[in-house]
Amino acid sequence: MRHDHDDIASLLEQVNHALNERIALKIQGGNTKAVLGRQVGGEVLDTRQHCGIISYDATELVLTARAGTPLIAIEAALEAEGQMLPFEPPHLGPEATIGGMVASGLSGPRRPWAGSTRDYVLGTRVITGHGKLLRFGGEVMKNVAGYDVSRLMAGSFGCLGLLTEISLKVLPKPRECVSLKLEMDTHQALAELAEWGQQPIPITAACHDGQFLHLRLEGGEGSVKSACQRLGGEALKGSYWAELREHQLPFFMSDKPLWRLSVPNNCPALSIPGKQLLDWGGAQRWLLSDAADEEVRNAVATLGGHATRYGETECPFHPLPAALLRYHQRLKQQLDPQGIFNPGRMYAEV
């Protein structure tokens, strides 16, 4: 695999061929996010030959790379400058690319405190369903035709166009980082997190497994040290947060269906059969359960949240209300009128 290669001509050719022949394209990089979304038919369009970091200005905190660039290469370049992707994107496999990172829009444990993938996308280049290569945004935020297209690409699972290039805002790594483990039940953990959220405690990750609350504290040496003294608990060693982000904790080793439940802050414990792991300080709950899809979705919707099912399934994402579905369809129609890009990956109707 070449580390720096502009393959734009061949990508444009493949898209225009698909338009002329009226065939669907299945866009993928490392294909590590295949566990999310509906199955897509069509000709595989592999972005990995279009790779390499185009520019990285550490003083301006801006990095621009081609979509097929491996995520590990991006993170290594940032690490060398003492910087990071603040939203901690899950790789879910060694082949993950920056294009797949943006297209899936997934964020790791730091999400509630630092923001999501979408919040850090400054600009993109996209091959649209009209067979044209267009630039949206740039190193500064800019929207086109009423939409901020670059941010719409985040989490669109390739349904709106083919990402070819991405500019991201990056941040310096915190000076100090300490993780703690405190023994308490779910009810107490949620109550403590709600209270700590009102105070200047530098928490940047919080996960409860039913018995222990795992916390990460980051920032200046003084504030981290005083928070540790105040909170107590024992030091948490090893790569807990990376294992949580990559679904490698023992919790995830199960043959039961995996759900990601997104719920409002300060939501009480959910009474759905199965095993739960509370992430994002309680705003994201991982669930392993044999319960019917309907039961899981209704329980979460009642609280104002939504549920996503991992693995092969007809309906992975929470069904959209009619008005929102029409909006998705209109957007798809504008950017991909022939419906060639990942048709049905998110919803059968899009």
C-alpha positions in Angstrom: 0.0 0.0 0.0 1.4 3.4 -1.0 1.5 6.0 1.8 0.9 9.0 -0.4 -1.0 8.7 -3.7 -3.6 10.9 -5.4 -6.1 8.6 -7.1 -8.8 11.2 -7.8 -8.9 10.5 -11.6 -9.7 6.9 -11.1 -12.4 7.7 -8.4 -14.1 10.2 -10.7 -13.9 7.6 -13.5 -15.6 4.9 -11.4 -18.3 7.3 -10.3 -19.1 8.5 -13.8 -19.1 4.9 -15.1 -21.6 4.0 -12.4 -23.8 7.0 -13.4 -23.7 6.1 -17.1 -24.4 2.4 -16.4 -26.9 3.2 -13.7 -25.2 0.9 -11.2 -24.9 1.3 -7.4 -21.6 1.8 -5.7 -20.6 0.3 -2.3 -18.1 2.8 -0.9 -15.6 1.5 1.6 -12.1 2.1 3.0 -10.9 -0.5 5.5 -14.5 -1.7 5.8 -14.1 -1.8 9.6 -17.5 -0.2 10.2 -19.4 -2.9 8.3 -20.9 -3.9 11.7 -23.1 -0.8 11.4 -25.8 -0.2 8.8 -27.8 -2.2 6.3 -26.2 -4.4 3.7 -25.5 -2.6 0.4 -25.3 -4.2 -3.0 -23.3 -2.8 -5.9 -19.8 -2.4 -7.2 -17.2 -1.9 -4.5 -15.4 1.5 -4.6 -12.3 1.2 -2.5 -10.9 4.5 -1.3 -7.6 3.2 0.1 -5.4 4.0 -3.0 -6.4 7.7 -2.5 -4.3 8.3 0.5 -1.7 10.6 2.3 -1.6 13.6 4.5 -1.8 16.7 2.2 -1.0 19.3 4.8 -0.6 19.5 8.6 0.0 22.8 10.3 0.6 22.0 14.0 0.6 25.7 14.9 -2.8 26.3 13.2 -4.1 23.0 14.5 -5.4 22.0 11.1 -4.8 18.7 9.2 -5.9 17.8 5.7 -5.7 14.3 4.3 -7.1 12.1 1.5 -10.0 9.9 2.5 -8.2 6.6 2.2 -5.4 7.6 4.6 -5.2 5.0 7.5 -6.4 6.4 10.8 -3.3 5.1 12.5 -1.1 7.2 10.1 -3.1 10.3 11.0 -2.8 9.6 14.8 0.9 8.9 14.5 1.5 12.3 12.8 -0.5 14.1 15.5 1.2 12.2 18.3 4.6 13.3 17.0 3.5 16.9 17.5 1.8 16.3 20.9 -1.6 16.6 19.4 -4.7 14.5 19.0 -8.2 14.0 17.5 -10.2 15.1 20.6 -13.2 13.0 19.8 -11.3 9.7 20.0 -12.7 8.0 17.0 -13.2 4.2 17.2 -11.1 2.3 14.6 -12.9 -1.1 15.1 -10.0 -2.6 13.1 -6.5 -1.8 12.0 -7.5 -0.9 8.5 -9.7 2.1 9.5 -9.4 5.2 7.3 -10.1 8.9 7.9 -12.9 8.8 5.3 -14.6 6.0 7.2 -14.1 7.8 10.4 -16.0 10.9 9.1 -18.6 8.9 7.2 -19.5 6.8 10.2 -19.3 9.9 12.5 -18.5 7.7 15.6 -16.8 9.2 18.6 -15.1 7.7 21.6 -15.2 8.2 25.4 -14.3 11.9 25.3 -17.3 12.9 23.2 -19.5 14.6 25.8 -16.6 16.8 27.0 -14.9 17.5 23.7 -17.6 17.3 21.0 -18.2 14.9 18.1 -16.4 14.0 14.9 -18.8 16.4 13.1 -17.7 19.3 15.3 -14.1 19.1 14.1 -14.7 18.8 10.3 -13.6 22.1 8.7 -14.0 21.2 5.1 -14.2 18.4 2.6 -13.9 17.6 -1.1 -16.6 15.3 -2.3 -17.5 13.6 -5.6 -21.2 14.2 -5.9 -23.9 12.2 -7.6 -23.5 14.5 -10.6 -20.0 13.2 -11.2 -18.4 16.4 -10.1 -15.6 17.0 -7.6 -16.6 19.9 -5.3 -15.0 21.6 -2.3 -17.1 22.4 0.7 -15.9 24.6 3.5 -12.2 24.8 3.8 -9.9 25.6 6.6 -12.7 27.9 7.8 -16.4 27.1 8.2 -18.5 27.9 5.1 -21.7 26.5 4.0 -23.2 26.0 0.5 -26.8 26.4 -0.7 -28.0 26.6 2.9 -26.4 23.3 4.0 -23.1 22.9 5.7 -22.3 20.0 3.4 -19.0 19.1 5.1 -20.7 18.5 8.4 -23.6 16.6 6.8 -21.0 14.2 5.5 -20.2 13.2 9.1 -22.3 10.2 10.0 -23.9 10.0 6.5 -22.4 6.5 5.9 -21.4 7.4 2.3 -25.1 7.9 1.3 -24.6 11.5 0.1 -21.4 11.4 -1.9 -17.9 10.1 -2.0 -15.5 11.9 0.4 -12.1 12.4 -1.2 -10.4 14.8 1.2 -11.0 16.1 4.7 -9.7 19.0 6.7 -10.0 18.6 10.5 -9.3 20.8 13.5 -7.0 19.0 16.0 -6.0 19.9 19.6 -3.0 19.6 21.8 -3.0 16.6 24.1 -3.7 17.4 27.8 -0.6 17.9 30.0 -1.8 15.5 32.6 -4.0 12.4 32.4 -5.0 10.1 35.3 -7.7 7.4 35.4 -9.5 6.2 38.6 -11.8 3.4 39.5 -14.4 3.8 42.3 -16.7 1.1 43.6 -20.4 2.0 43.6 -23.7 0.9 42.1 -25.4 2.3 39.0 -27.8 4.5 40.9 -25.0 6.1 43.0 -22.7 6.5 39.9 -25.4 8.4 38.0 -26.1 10.6 41.0 -22.4 11.4 41.5 -21.9 12.2 37.8 -24.8 14.5 37.8 -23.4 16.4 40.8 -19.8 16.5 39.5 -21.1 17.8 36.1 -22.0 21.0 37.9 -18.5 21.4 39.3 -15.1 22.3 37.8 -13.8 18.7 37.9 -11.7 17.9 34.8 -13.5 14.6 33.8 -13.1 13.6 30.2 -14.4 10.0 30.3 -16.8 8.2 32.6 -18.0 4.6 32.3 -19.8 2.4 34.8 -20.0 -1.4 34.5 -22.5 -2.1 37.2 -19.9 -2.4 39.9 -17.2 0.2 39.2 -17.2 3.7 38.0 -14.2 4.4 35.8 -13.2 8.0 35.4 -10.5 9.9 33.4 -9.3 13.2 34.6 -7.3 15.5 32.2 -5.9 19.0 32.2 -3.3 20.9 34.1 -1.3 19.1 36.8 -2.8 21.1 39.7 -6.4 20.6 38.8 -6.0 16.9 38.0 -4.1 16.3 41.3 -6.7 18.1 43.4 -9.6 16.2 41.7 -7.8 12.9 42.4 -7.5 13.8 46.1 -11.1 14.8 46.3 -12.6 11.7 44.5 -10.4 9.0 46.0 -10.7 5.5 44.5 -7.8 3.5 43.1 -5.6 4.2 40.1 -6.8 2.6 36.9 -3.9 1.1 34.9 -3.7 -0.2 31.4 -5.6 0.8 28.2 -9.1 0.7 29.6 -10.4 3.7 27.5 -8.9 2.3 24.2 -10.5 -1.1 25.0 -13.8 0.6 25.7 -13.6 2.6 22.4 -12.7 -0.4 20.4 -15.3 -2.7 22.0 -12.5 -4.9 23.4 -13.6 -4.9 27.0 -14.8 -8.3 28.4 -18.3 -6.8 28.4 -18.4 -6.9 24.5 -17.3 -10.5 24.3 -20.8 -11.9 23.8 -22.9 -13.5 21.0 -26.0 -11.4 22.0 -27.0 -8.5 19.8 -25.2 -5.3 20.7 -27.1 -2.0 21.0 -25.9 1.6 21.4 -28.5 3.6 23.3 -28.3 7.3 23.2 -30.3 8.9 26.1 -30.6 12.4 27.6 -28.2 13.4 30.3 -29.2 12.4 33.9 -31.4 9.6 32.6 -32.1 6.9 35.3 -31.0 3.3 34.9 -32.9 1.6 32.1 -34.9 -1.5 32.8 -34.4 -3.5 29.6 -33.4 -7.2 29.9 -29.7 -7.9 29.3 -26.3 -6.5 30.3 -25.6 -2.8 30.2 -22.4 -0.6 30.3 -22.9 3.1 30.9 -20.6 5.3 28.8 -20.3 9.1 28.2 -21.2 9.7 31.9 -24.5 7.9 31.3 -25.6 9.6 28.0 -24.6 6.5 26.0 -25.5 3.0 27.2 -24.2 -0.2 25.6 -26.7 -3.0 25.8 -26.3 -6.7 25.1 -29.8 -8.2 24.9 -32.0 -10.7 23.2 -35.0 -8.4 23.7 -37.1 -7.7 20.6 -36.0 -4.6 18.6 -39.4 -3.0 19.2 -39.1 -3.4 23.0 -35.6 -1.8 23.1 -36.5 1.1 20.8 -39.8 1.9 22.7 -38.0 1.9 26.1 -35.4 4.3 24.8 -37.8 6.5 22.8 -40.0 7.0 25.9 -37.1 8.7 27.5 -36.4 10.9 24.4 -33.5 8.8 23.2 -32.7 6.6 20.2 -31.2 3.1 19.7 -28.8 1.7 17.1 -28.3 -2.0 16.6 -24.9 -3.3 15.6 -24.6 -6.4 13.3 -26.6 -7.6 10.4 -30.2 -6.3 10.7 -32.8 -4.8 8.4 -33.2 -1.7 10.6 -30.0 -0.8 12.4 -30.7 2.9 13.0 -33.7 4.3 14.9 -36.6 4.7 12.5 -37.1 8.4 11.5 -40.3 10.4 12.0 -42.0 11.0 8.6 -41.0 14.7 8.4 -37.3 13.9 9.1 -37.3 11.0 6.6 -38.6 13.3 3.9 -35.8 15.7 4.7 -33.2 12.9 4.3 -34.8 11.9 1.0 -34.7 15.4 -0.3 -31.1 15.8 0.6 -30.2 12.5 -1.0 -32.1 13.6 -4.2 -30.1 16.9 -4.3 -26.7 15.4 -3.8 -27.2 11.9 -5.3 -30.1 12.1 -7.7 -29.6 8.7 -9.3 -29.1 7.1 -5.9 -25.8 5.4 -6.7 -24.0 5.9 -3.4 -24.4 3.2 -0.7 -28.2 3.0 -1.4 -30.1 1.9 1.7 -27.1 1.7 3.9 -28.8 3.8 6.6 -32.5 3.4 5.8 -34.2 1.3 3.2 -36.1 4.4 1.9 -32.9 6.5 1.4 
